[in-house]
Amino acid sequence: TSGGWLTQNVIGNVNWYINDIGFTGTNYAAISNYNSGNTACETWLISKEFNLTGITNPTLSFQSAYNYSGAPLELYVTTNYTGDVTTTTWTNLTSSATWSGGGWSSAYSGLINIAAYSTSGVRFAFKYTGSNSNGSTWEIDDFTIED
C-alpha cells in the first residue's frame, strides 16, 4: 500500500508505482518514463504528513537506484502543503542527499539533517521529470526519519 503517500501529475500521465524487483525482498516506489514512449512529464511523490515537534535532531535517509538517461530525481520538503504541488512552497534538499550513480546501483542517501523542520505538518516529496527524448527509471526504498 502507499502508506499515506500521494502522487500528483503536473505534466503528462507517467505515474509512480509500487514494485518489488531490484531491492531484494521489499516493496519500493518506482517511476519510469523509459518504457512509456518518452512522454514529457513532471510527477511528484508526496509523503504523508509528519509531526516532528519535539525531535531535537531529526534526520532523513533513503535508498535510491536508477538506470537510463534523463533528468535527476529531486527531493523537496515543505511545512505548508496546499494539496497542490504547484502552489506549495518547497525547499529543495536534492544536494543534501547522495544518489545512485546509475546502472541500477543502489545508493544510501546518507543522513540528511532536517532539524530546521522540527514542527508539525512536514511533508517530503520526490519530483520526477521526463522529456520527449529521454527519461530514466528511479527506485526509492527505506525512507526513514530518525532522531
Phi and psi in radians as a Rosetta constraint file:
Dihedral C 1 N 2 CA 2 C 2 CIRCULARHARMONIC -1.367 0.35
Dihedral N 2 CA 2 C 2 N 3 CIRCULARHARMONIC -0.329 0.35
Dihedral C 2 N 3 CA 3 C 3 CIRCULARHARMONIC 1.143 0.35
Dihedral N 3 CA 3 C 3 N 4 CIRCULARHARMONIC 0.435 0.35
Dihedral C 3 N 4 CA 4 C 4 CIRCULARHARMONIC 1.625 0.35
Dihedral N 4 CA 4 C 4 N 5 CIRCULARHARMONIC -0.003 0.35
Dihedral C 4 N 5 CA 5 C 5 CIRCULARHARMONIC -1.304 0.35
Dihedral N 5 CA 5 C 5 N 6 CIRCULARHARMONIC 2.573 0.35
Dihedral C 5 N 6 CA 6 C 6 CIRCULARHARMONIC -2.087 0.35
Dihedral N 6 CA 6 C 6 N 7 CIRCULARHARMONIC 2.716 0.35
Dihedral C 6 N 7 CA 7 C 7 CIRCULARHARMONIC -2.127 0.35
Dihedral N 7 CA 7 C 7 N 8 CIRCULARHARMONIC 2.610 0.35
Dihedral C 7 N 8 CA 8 C 8 CIRCULARHARMONIC -2.498 0.35
Dihedral N 8 CA 8 C 8 N 9 CIRCULARHARMONIC 2.211 0.35
Dihedral C 8 N 9 CA 9 C 9 CIRCULARHARMONIC -1.622 0.35
Dihedral N 9 CA 9 C 9 N 10 CIRCULARHARMONIC 2.115 0.35
Dihedral C 9 N 10 CA 10 C 10 CIRCULARHARMONIC -1.613 0.35
Dihedral N 10 CA 10 C 10 N 11 CIRCULARHARMONIC -0.710 0.35
Dihedral C 10 N 11 CA 11 C 11 CIRCULARHARMONIC -2.315 0.35
Dihedral N 11 CA 11 C 11 N 12 CIRCULARHARMONIC 2.335 0.35
Dihedral C 11 N 12 CA 12 C 12 CIRCULARHARMONIC 1.320 0.35
Dihedral N 12 CA 12 C 12 N 13 CIRCULARHARMONIC -2.943 0.35
Dihedral C 12 N 13 CA 13 C 13 CIRCULARHARMONIC -2.360 0.35
Dihedral N 13 CA 13 C 13 N 14 CIRCULARHARMONIC 0.541 0.35
Dihedral C 13 N 14 CA 14 C 14 CIRCULARHARMONIC -1.427 0.35
Dihedral N 14 CA 14 C 14 N 15 CIRCULARHARMONIC 2.170 0.35
Dihedral C 14 N 15 CA 15 C 15 CIRCULARHARMONIC -2.008 0.35
Dihedral N 15 CA 15 C 15 N 16 CIRCULARHARMONIC 2.655 0.35
Dihedral C 15 N 16 CA 16 C 16 CIRCULARHARMONIC -1.217 0.35
Dihedral N 16 CA 16 C 16 N 17 CIRCULARHARMONIC 2.618 0.35
Dihedral C 16 N 17 CA 17 C 17 CIRCULARHARMONIC -2.573 0.35
Dihedral N 17 CA 17 C 17 N 18 CIRCULARHARMONIC 2.914 0.35
Dihedral C 17 N 18 CA 18 C 18 CIRCULARHARMONIC -1.705 0.35
Dihedral N 18 CA 18 C 18 N 19 CIRCULARHARMONIC 2.357 0.35
Dihedral C 18 N 19 CA 19 C 19 CIRCULARHARMONIC -2.393 0.35
Dihedral N 19 CA 19 C 19 N 20 CIRCULARHARMONIC 2.940 0.35
Dihedral C 19 N 20 CA 20 C 20 CIRCULARHARMONIC -2.428 0.35
Dihedral N 20 CA 20 C 20 N 21 CIRCULARHARMONIC 0.389 0.35
Dihedral C 20 N 21 CA 21 C 21 CIRCULARHARMONIC -1.867 0.35
Dihedral N 21 CA 21 C 21 N 22 CIRCULARHARMONIC 2.418 0.35
Dihedral C 21 N 22 CA 22 C 22 CIRCULARHARMONIC 1.904 0.35
Dihedral N 22 CA 22 C 22 N 23 CIRCULARHARMONIC -1.292 0.35
Dihedral C 22 N 23 CA 23 C 23 CIRCULARHARMONIC -1.388 0.35
Dihedral N 23 CA 23 C 23 N 24 CIRCULARHARMONIC 1.897 0.35
Dihedral C 23 N 24 CA 24 C 24 CIRCULARHARMONIC -0.995 0.35
Dihedral N 24 CA 24 C 24 N 25 CIRCULARHARMONIC 2.132 0.35
Dihedral C 24 N 25 CA 25 C 25 CIRCULARHARMONIC 1.274 0.35
Dihedral N 25 CA 25 C 25 N 26 CIRCULARHARMONIC 0.199 0.35
Dihedral C 25 N 26 CA 26 C 26 CIRCULARHARMONIC -2.293 0.35
Dihedral N 26 CA 26 C 26 N 27 CIRCULARHARMONIC 2.725 0.35
Dihedral C 26 N 27 CA 27 C 27 CIRCULARHARMONIC -1.504 0.35
Dihedral N 27 CA 27 C 27 N 28 CIRCULARHARMONIC 2.575 0.35
Dihedral C 27 N 28 CA 28 C 28 CIRCULARHARMONIC -2.619 0.35
Dihedral N 28 CA 28 C 28 N 29 CIRCULARHARMONIC 2.881 0.35
Dihedral C 28 N 29 CA 29 C 29 CIRCULARHARMONIC -1.511 0.35
Dihedral N 29 CA 29 C 29 N 30 CIRCULARHARMONIC 2.446 0.35
Dihedral C 29 N 30 CA 30 C 30 CIRCULARHARMONIC -2.491 0.35
Dihedral N 30 CA 30 C 30 N 31 CIRCULARHARMONIC 2.700 0.35
Dihedral C 30 N 31 CA 31 C 31 CIRCULARHARMONIC -2.633 0.35
Dihedral N 31 CA 31 C 31 N 32 CIRCULARHARMONIC 2.523 0.35
Dihedral C 31 N 32 CA 32 C 32 CIRCULARHARMONIC -2.625 0.35
Dihedral N 32 CA 32 C 32 N 33 CIRCULARHARMONIC 2.263 0.35
Dihedral C 32 N 33 CA 33 C 33 CIRCULARHARMONIC -1.727 0.35
Dihedral N 33 CA 33 C 33 N 34 CIRCULARHARMONIC -0.120 0.35
Dihedral C 33 N 34 CA 34 C 34 CIRCULARHARMONIC -1.098 0.35
Dihedral N 34 CA 34 C 34 N 35 CIRCULARHARMONIC -0.781 0.35
Dihedral C 34 N 35 CA 35 C 35 CIRCULARHARMONIC -1.720 0.35
Dihedral N 35 CA 35 C 35 N 36 CIRCULARHARMONIC 0.198 0.35
Dihedral C 35 N 36 CA 36 C 36 CIRCULARHARMONIC -1.900 0.35
Dihedral N 36 CA 36 C 36 N 37 CIRCULARHARMONIC 0.425 0.35
Dihedral C 36 N 37 CA 37 C 37 CIRCULARHARMONIC 1.339 0.35
Dihedral N 37 CA 37 C 37 N 38 CIRCULARHARMONIC 0.318 0.35
Dihedral C 37 N 38 CA 38 C 38 CIRCULARHARMONIC 0.846 0.35
Dihedral N 38 CA 38 C 38 N 39 CIRCULARHARMONIC 1.025 0.35
Dihedral C 38 N 39 CA 39 C 39 CIRCULARHARMONIC -1.472 0.35
Dihedral N 39 CA 39 C 39 N 40 CIRCULARHARMONIC 2.405 0.35
Dihedral C 39 N 40 CA 40 C 40 CIRCULARHARMONIC -1.021 0.35
Dihedral N 40 CA 40 C 40 N 41 CIRCULARHARMONIC 2.322 0.35
Dihedral C 40 N 41 CA 41 C 41 CIRCULARHARMONIC -2.709 0.35
Dihedral N 41 CA 41 C 41 N 42 CIRCULARHARMONIC 2.688 0.35
Dihedral C 41 N 42 CA 42 C 42 CIRCULARHARMONIC -2.430 0.35
Dihedral N 42 CA 42 C 42 N 43 CIRCULARHARMONIC 1.971 0.35
Dihedral C 42 N 43 CA 43 C 43 CIRCULARHARMONIC -2.280 0.35
Dihedral N 43 CA 43 C 43 N 44 CIRCULARHARMONIC 2.298 0.35
Dihedral C 43 N 44 CA 44 C 44 CIRCULARHARMONIC -1.899 0.35
Dihedral N 44 CA 44 C 44 N 45 CIRCULARHARMONIC 2.486 0.35
Dihedral C 44 N 45 CA 45 C 45 CIRCULARHARMONIC -1.991 0.35
Dihedral N 45 CA 45 C 45 N 46 CIRCULARHARMONIC 1.976 0.35
Dihedral C 45 N 46 CA 46 C 46 CIRCULARHARMONIC -1.928 0.35
Dihedral N 46 CA 46 C 46 N 47 CIRCULARHARMONIC 2.264 0.35
Dihedral C 46 N 47 CA 47 C 47 CIRCULARHARMONIC -1.219 0.35
Dihedral N 47 CA 47 C 47 N 48 CIRCULARHARMONIC 2.877 0.35
Dihedral C 47 N 48 CA 48 C 48 CIRCULARHARMONIC -1.135 0.35
Dihedral N 48 CA 48 C 48 N 49 CIRCULARHARMONIC 2.984 0.35
Dihedral C 48 N 49 CA 49 C 49 CIRCULARHARMONIC -1.419 0.35
Dihedral N 49 CA 49 C 49 N 50 CIRCULARHARMONIC 2.354 0.35
Dihedral C 49 N 50 CA 50 C 50 CIRCULARHARMONIC -1.980 0.35
Dihedral N 50 CA 50 C 50 N 51 CIRCULARHARMONIC 2.480 0.35
Dihedral C 50 N 51 CA 51 C 51 CIRCULARHARMONIC -1.851 0.35
Dihedral N 51 CA 51 C 51 N 52 CIRCULARHARMONIC 1.850 0.35
Dihedral C 51 N 52 CA 52 C 52 CIRCULARHARMONIC -1.787 0.35
Dihedral N 52 CA 52 C 52 N 53 CIRCULARHARMONIC 0.242 0.35
Dihedral C 52 N 53 CA 53 C 53 CIRCULARHARMONIC -1.028 0.35
Dihedral N 53 CA 53 C 53 N 54 CIRCULARHARMONIC 2.300 0.35
Dihedral C 53 N 54 CA 54 C 54 CIRCULARHARMONIC 1.501 0.35
Dihedral N 54 CA 54 C 54 N 55 CIRCULARHARMONIC -0.092 0.35
Dihedral C 54 N 55 CA 55 C 55 CIRCULARHARMONIC -1.559 0.35
Dihedral N 55 CA 55 C 55 N 56 CIRCULARHARMONIC 2.055 0.35
Dihedral C 55 N 56 CA 56 C 56 CIRCULARHARMONIC -1.383 0.35
Dihedral N 56 CA 56 C 56 N 57 CIRCULARHARMONIC -0.583 0.35
Dihedral C 56 N 57 CA 57 C 57 CIRCULARHARMONIC -2.414 0.35
Dihedral N 57 CA 57 C 57 N 58 CIRCULARHARMONIC 1.080 0.35
Dihedral C 57 N 58 CA 58 C 58 CIRCULARHARMONIC -1.236 0.35
Dihedral N 58 CA 58 C 58 N 59 CIRCULARHARMONIC 2.504 0.35
Dihedral C 58 N 59 CA 59 C 59 CIRCULARHARMONIC -2.275 0.35
Dihedral N 59 CA 59 C 59 N 60 CIRCULARHARMONIC 2.656 0.35
Dihedral C 59 N 60 CA 60 C 60 CIRCULARHARMONIC -2.023 0.35
Dihedral N 60 CA 60 C 60 N 61 CIRCULARHARMONIC 2.481 0.35
Dihedral C 60 N 61 CA 61 C 61 CIRCULARHARMONIC -2.592 0.35
Dihedral N 61 CA 61 C 61 N 62 CIRCULARHARMONIC 2.807 0.35
Dihedral C 61 N 62 CA 62 C 62 CIRCULARHARMONIC -2.888 0.35
Dihedral N 62 CA 62 C 62 N 63 CIRCULARHARMONIC 2.957 0.35
Dihedral C 62 N 63 CA 63 C 63 CIRCULARHARMONIC -1.894 0.35
Dihedral N 63 CA 63 C 63 N 64 CIRCULARHARMONIC 2.486 0.35
Dihedral C 63 N 64 CA 64 C 64 CIRCULARHARMONIC -2.315 0.35
Dihedral N 64 CA 64 C 64 N 65 CIRCULARHARMONIC 2.664 0.35
Dihedral C 64 N 65 CA 65 C 65 CIRCULARHARMONIC -2.585 0.35
Dihedral N 65 CA 65 C 65 N 66 CIRCULARHARMONIC 2.571 0.35
Dihedral C 65 N 66 CA 66 C 66 CIRCULARHARMONIC -2.671 0.35
Dihedral N 66 CA 66 C 66 N 67 CIRCULARHARMONIC 2.922 0.35
Dihedral C 66 N 67 CA 67 C 67 CIRCULARHARMONIC -2.674 0.35
Dihedral N 67 CA 67 C 67 N 68 CIRCULARHARMONIC 2.823 0.35
Dihedral C 67 N 68 CA 68 C 68 CIRCULARHARMONIC 1.345 0.35
Dihedral N 68 CA 68 C 68 N 69 CIRCULARHARMONIC 2.889 0.35
Dihedral C 68 N 69 CA 69 C 69 CIRCULARHARMONIC -1.528 0.35
Dihedral N 69 CA 69 C 69 N 70 CIRCULARHARMONIC 2.645 0.35
Dihedral C 69 N 70 CA 70 C 70 CIRCULARHARMONIC 2.741 0.35
Dihedral N 70 CA 70 C 70 N 71 CIRCULARHARMONIC 3.096 0.35
Dihedral C 70 N 71 CA 71 C 71 CIRCULARHARMONIC -1.108 0.35
Dihedral N 71 CA 71 C 71 N 72 CIRCULARHARMONIC 2.552 0.35
Dihedral C 71 N 72 CA 72 C 72 CIRCULARHARMONIC -1.204 0.35
Dihedral N 72 CA 72 C 72 N 73 CIRCULARHARMONIC 2.666 0.35
Dihedral C 72 N 73 CA 73 C 73 CIRCULARHARMONIC -1.235 0.35
Dihedral N 73 CA 73 C 73 N 74 CIRCULARHARMONIC 2.589 0.35
Dihedral C 73 N 74 CA 74 C 74 CIRCULARHARMONIC -2.119 0.35
Dihedral N 74 CA 74 C 74 N 75 CIRCULARHARMONIC 2.636 0.35
Dihedral C 74 N 75 CA 75 C 75 CIRCULARHARMONIC -2.087 0.35
Dihedral N 75 CA 75 C 75 N 76 CIRCULARHARMONIC 2.309 0.35
Dihedral C 75 N 76 CA 76 C 76 CIRCULARHARMONIC -2.307 0.35
Dihedral N 76 CA 76 C 76 N 77 CIRCULARHARMONIC 2.830 0.35
Dihedral C 76 N 77 CA 77 C 77 CIRCULARHARMONIC -2.402 0.35
Dihedral N 77 CA 77 C 77 N 78 CIRCULARHARMONIC 2.616 0.35
Dihedral C 77 N 78 CA 78 C 78 CIRCULARHARMONIC -2.584 0.35
Dihedral N 78 CA 78 C 78 N 79 CIRCULARHARMONIC 2.762 0.35
Dihedral C 78 N 79 CA 79 C 79 CIRCULARHARMONIC -2.084 0.35
Dihedral N 79 CA 79 C 79 N 80 CIRCULARHARMONIC 0.160 0.35
Dihedral C 79 N 80 CA 80 C 80 CIRCULARHARMONIC -2.452 0.35
Dihedral N 80 CA 80 C 80 N 81 CIRCULARHARMONIC 0.888 0.35
Dihedral C 80 N 81 CA 81 C 81 CIRCULARHARMONIC -1.070 0.35
Dihedral N 81 CA 81 C 81 N 82 CIRCULARHARMONIC 2.179 0.35
Dihedral C 81 N 82 CA 82 C 82 CIRCULARHARMONIC -1.622 0.35
Dihedral N 82 CA 82 C 82 N 83 CIRCULARHARMONIC -0.123 0.35
Dihedral C 82 N 83 CA 83 C 83 CIRCULARHARMONIC 1.683 0.35
Dihedral N 83 CA 83 C 83 N 84 CIRCULARHARMONIC -0.088 0.35
Dihedral C 83 N 84 CA 84 C 84 CIRCULARHARMONIC -2.419 0.35
Dihedral N 84 CA 84 C 84 N 85 CIRCULARHARMONIC 2.072 0.35
Dihedral C 84 N 85 CA 85 C 85 CIRCULARHARMONIC -1.091 0.35
Dihedral N 85 CA 85 C 85 N 86 CIRCULARHARMONIC -0.446 0.35
Dihedral C 85 N 86 CA 86 C 86 CIRCULARHARMONIC -1.372 0.35
Dihedral N 86 CA 86 C 86 N 87 CIRCULARHARMONIC -0.290 0.35
Dihedral C 86 N 87 CA 87 C 87 CIRCULARHARMONIC -1.939 0.35
Dihedral N 87 CA 87 C 87 N 88 CIRCULARHARMONIC 0.039 0.35
Dihedral C 87 N 88 CA 88 C 88 CIRCULARHARMONIC -1.572 0.35
Dihedral N 88 CA 88 C 88 N 89 CIRCULARHARMONIC 2.496 0.35
Dihedral C 88 N 89 CA 89 C 89 CIRCULARHARMONIC -1.513 0.35
Dihedral N 89 CA 89 C 89 N 90 CIRCULARHARMONIC 2.039 0.35
Dihedral C 89 N 90 CA 90 C 90 CIRCULARHARMONIC -1.945 0.35
Dihedral N 90 CA 90 C 90 N 91 CIRCULARHARMONIC 2.589 0.35
Dihedral C 90 N 91 CA 91 C 91 CIRCULARHARMONIC -1.926 0.35
Dihedral N 91 CA 91 C 91 N 92 CIRCULARHARMONIC 2.249 0.35
Dihedral C 91 N 92 CA 92 C 92 CIRCULARHARMONIC -1.417 0.35
Dihedral N 92 CA 92 C 92 N 93 CIRCULARHARMONIC 2.102 0.35
Dihedral C 92 N 93 CA 93 C 93 CIRCULARHARMONIC -1.884 0.35
Dihedral N 93 CA 93 C 93 N 94 CIRCULARHARMONIC 0.127 0.35
Dihedral C 93 N 94 CA 94 C 94 CIRCULARHARMONIC -0.902 0.35
Dihedral N 94 CA 94 C 94 N 95 CIRCULARHARMONIC -0.812 0.35
Dihedral C 94 N 95 CA 95 C 95 CIRCULARHARMONIC -1.282 0.35
Dihedral N 95 CA 95 C 95 N 96 CIRCULARHARMONIC -0.150 0.35
Dihedral C 95 N 96 CA 96 C 96 CIRCULARHARMONIC -1.446 0.35
Dihedral N 96 CA 96 C 96 N 97 CIRCULARHARMONIC -0.187 0.35
Dihedral C 96 N 97 CA 97 C 97 CIRCULARHARMONIC -1.902 0.35
Dihedral N 97 CA 97 C 97 N 98 CIRCULARHARMONIC 2.665 0.35
Dihedral C 97 N 98 CA 98 C 98 CIRCULARHARMONIC -1.609 0.35
Dihedral N 98 CA 98 C 98 N 99 CIRCULARHARMONIC 2.318 0.35
Dihedral C 98 N 99 CA 99 C 99 CIRCULARHARMONIC -2.039 0.35
Dihedral N 99 CA 99 C 99 N 100 CIRCULARHARMONIC 2.768 0.35
Dihedral C 99 N 100 CA 100 C 100 CIRCULARHARMONIC -0.943 0.35
Dihedral N 100 CA 100 C 100 N 101 CIRCULARHARMONIC 2.488 0.35
Dihedral C 100 N 101 CA 101 C 101 CIRCULARHARMONIC -1.531 0.35
Dihedral N 101 CA 101 C 101 N 102 CIRCULARHARMONIC 0.045 0.35
Dihedral C 101 N 102 CA 102 C 102 CIRCULARHARMONIC 1.778 0.35
Dihedral N 102 CA 102 C 102 N 103 CIRCULARHARMONIC -3.110 0.35
Dihedral C 102 N 103 CA 103 C 103 CIRCULARHARMONIC 1.114 0.35
Dihedral N 103 CA 103 C 103 N 104 CIRCULARHARMONIC 0.476 0.35
Dihedral C 103 N 104 CA 104 C 104 CIRCULARHARMONIC 1.169 0.35
Dihedral N 104 CA 104 C 104 N 105 CIRCULARHARMONIC 0.213 0.35
Dihedral C 104 N 105 CA 105 C 105 CIRCULARHARMONIC -1.219 0.35
Dihedral N 105 CA 105 C 105 N 106 CIRCULARHARMONIC 2.240 0.35
Dihedral C 105 N 106 CA 106 C 106 CIRCULARHARMONIC -1.432 0.35
Dihedral N 106 CA 106 C 106 N 107 CIRCULARHARMONIC 2.463 0.35
Dihedral C 106 N 107 CA 107 C 107 CIRCULARHARMONIC -2.328 0.35
Dihedral N 107 CA 107 C 107 N 108 CIRCULARHARMONIC 2.425 0.35
Dihedral C 107 N 108 CA 108 C 108 CIRCULARHARMONIC -1.497 0.35
Dihedral N 108 CA 108 C 108 N 109 CIRCULARHARMONIC 2.297 0.35
Dihedral C 108 N 109 CA 109 C 109 CIRCULARHARMONIC -1.159 0.35
Dihedral N 109 CA 109 C 109 N 110 CIRCULARHARMONIC -0.348 0.35
Dihedral C 109 N 110 CA 110 C 110 CIRCULARHARMONIC 1.451 0.35
Dihedral N 110 CA 110 C 110 N 111 CIRCULARHARMONIC 3.041 0.35
Dihedral C 110 N 111 CA 111 C 111 CIRCULARHARMONIC -1.516 0.35
Dihedral N 111 CA 111 C 111 N 112 CIRCULARHARMONIC 2.021 0.35
Dihedral C 111 N 112 CA 112 C 112 CIRCULARHARMONIC -1.666 0.35
Dihedral N 112 CA 112 C 112 N 113 CIRCULARHARMONIC 2.082 0.35
Dihedral C 112 N 113 CA 113 C 113 CIRCULARHARMONIC -1.234 0.35
Dihedral N 113 CA 113 C 113 N 114 CIRCULARHARMONIC 2.088 0.35
Dihedral C 113 N 114 CA 114 C 114 CIRCULARHARMONIC -2.118 0.35
Dihedral N 114 CA 114 C 114 N 115 CIRCULARHARMONIC 0.477 0.35
Dihedral C 114 N 115 CA 115 C 115 CIRCULARHARMONIC -1.041 0.35
Dihedral N 115 CA 115 C 115 N 116 CIRCULARHARMONIC -0.477 0.35
Dihedral C 115 N 116 CA 116 C 116 CIRCULARHARMONIC -1.165 0.35
Dihedral N 116 CA 116 C 116 N 117 CIRCULARHARMONIC -0.160 0.35
Dihedral C 116 N 117 CA 117 C 117 CIRCULARHARMONIC -2.041 0.35
Dihedral N 117 CA 117 C 117 N 118 CIRCULARHARMONIC 0.556 0.35
Dihedral C 117 N 118 CA 118 C 118 CIRCULARHARMONIC -1.372 0.35
Dihedral N 118 CA 118 C 118 N 119 CIRCULARHARMONIC 1.224 0.35
Dihedral C 118 N 119 CA 119 C 119 CIRCULARHARMONIC -2.614 0.35
Dihedral N 119 CA 119 C 119 N 120 CIRCULARHARMONIC -3.084 0.35
Dihedral C 119 N 120 CA 120 C 120 CIRCULARHARMONIC -1.603 0.35
Dihedral N 120 CA 120 C 120 N 121 CIRCULARHARMONIC 2.921 0.35
Dihedral C 120 N 121 CA 121 C 121 CIRCULARHARMONIC 1.285 0.35
Dihedral N 121 CA 121 C 121 N 122 CIRCULARHARMONIC 0.444 0.35
Dihedral C 121 N 122 CA 122 C 122 CIRCULARHARMONIC -1.522 0.35
Dihedral N 122 CA 122 C 122 N 123 CIRCULARHARMONIC 2.288 0.35
Dihedral C 122 N 123 CA 123 C 123 CIRCULARHARMONIC -2.306 0.35
Dihedral N 123 CA 123 C 123 N 124 CIRCULARHARMONIC 2.584 0.35
Dihedral C 123 N 124 CA 124 C 124 CIRCULARHARMONIC -2.027 0.35
Dihedral N 124 CA 124 C 124 N 125 CIRCULARHARMONIC 2.720 0.35
Dihedral C 124 N 125 CA 125 C 125 CIRCULARHARMONIC -2.588 0.35
Dihedral N 125 CA 125 C 125 N 126 CIRCULARHARMONIC 2.529 0.35
Dihedral C 125 N 126 CA 126 C 126 CIRCULARHARMONIC -1.856 0.35
Dihedral N 126 CA 126 C 126 N 127 CIRCULARHARMONIC 2.244 0.35
Dihedral C 126 N 127 CA 127 C 127 CIRCULARHARMONIC -1.911 0.35
Dihedral N 127 CA 127 C 127 N 128 CIRCULARHARMONIC 2.104 0.35
Dihedral C 127 N 128 CA 128 C 128 CIRCULARHARMONIC -1.867 0.35
Dihedral N 128 CA 128 C 128 N 129 CIRCULARHARMONIC 2.356 0.35
Dihedral C 128 N 129 CA 129 C 129 CIRCULARHARMONIC -2.247 0.35
Dihedral N 129 CA 129 C 129 N 130 CIRCULARHARMONIC 2.307 0.35
Dihedral C 129 N 130 CA 130 C 130 CIRCULARHARMONIC -2.260 0.35
Dihedral N 130 CA 130 C 130 N 131 CIRCULARHARMONIC 2.748 0.35
Dihedral C 130 N 131 CA 131 C 131 CIRCULARHARMONIC -2.087 0.35
Dihedral N 131 CA 131 C 131 N 132 CIRCULARHARMONIC 3.122 0.35
Dihedral C 131 N 132 CA 132 C 132 CIRCULARHARMONIC -1.224 0.35
Dihedral N 132 CA 132 C 132 N 133 CIRCULARHARMONIC -0.280 0.35
Dihedral C 132 N 133 CA 133 C 133 CIRCULARHARMONIC -1.969 0.35
Dihedral N 133 CA 133 C 133 N 134 CIRCULARHARMONIC -0.255 0.35
Dihedral C 133 N 134 CA 134 C 134 CIRCULARHARMONIC -2.744 0.35
Dihedral N 134 CA 134 C 134 N 135 CIRCULARHARMONIC 2.910 0.35
Dihedral C 134 N 135 CA 135 C 135 CIRCULARHARMONIC -3.131 0.35
Dihedral N 135 CA 135 C 135 N 136 CIRCULARHARMONIC 2.213 0.35
Dihedral C 135 N 136 CA 136 C 136 CIRCULARHARMONIC -1.542 0.35
Dihedral N 136 CA 136 C 136 N 137 CIRCULARHARMONIC 2.986 0.35
Dihedral C 136 N 137 CA 137 C 137 CIRCULARHARMONIC -1.930 0.35
Dihedral N 137 CA 137 C 137 N 138 CIRCULARHARMONIC 2.218 0.35
Dihedral C 137 N 138 CA 138 C 138 CIRCULARHARMONIC -2.079 0.35
Dihedral N 138 CA 138 C 138 N 139 CIRCULARHARMONIC 2.553 0.35
Dihedral C 138 N 139 CA 139 C 139 CIRCULARHARMONIC -2.260 0.35
Dihedral N 139 CA 139 C 139 N 140 CIRCULARHARMONIC 2.342 0.35
Dihedral C 139 N 140 CA 140 C 140 CIRCULARHARMONIC -2.205 0.35
Dihedral N 140 CA 140 C 140 N 141 CIRCULARHARMONIC 2.305 0.35
Dihedral C 140 N 141 CA 141 C 141 CIRCULARHARMONIC -2.508 0.35
Dihedral N 141 CA 141 C 141 N 142 CIRCULARHARMONIC 2.866 0.35
Dihedral C 141 N 142 CA 142 C 142 CIRCULARHARMONIC 0.973 0.35
Dihedral N 142 CA 142 C 142 N 143 CIRCULARHARMONIC 0.740 0.35
Dihedral C 142 N 143 CA 143 C 143 CIRCULARHARMONIC -1.162 0.35
Dihedral N 143 CA 143 C 143 N 144 CIRCULARHARMONIC 2.071 0.35
Dihedral C 143 N 144 CA 144 C 144 CIRCULARHARMONIC -2.413 0.35
Dihedral N 144 CA 144 C 144 N 145 CIRCULARHARMONIC 2.401 0.35
Dihedral C 144 N 145 CA 145 C 145 CIRCULARHARMONIC -2.043 0.35
Dihedral N 145 CA 145 C 145 N 146 CIRCULARHARMONIC 2.238 0.35
Dihedral C 145 N 146 CA 146 C 146 CIRCULARHARMONIC -2.305 0.35
Dihedral N 146 CA 146 C 146 N 147 CIRCULARHARMONIC 2.800 0.35
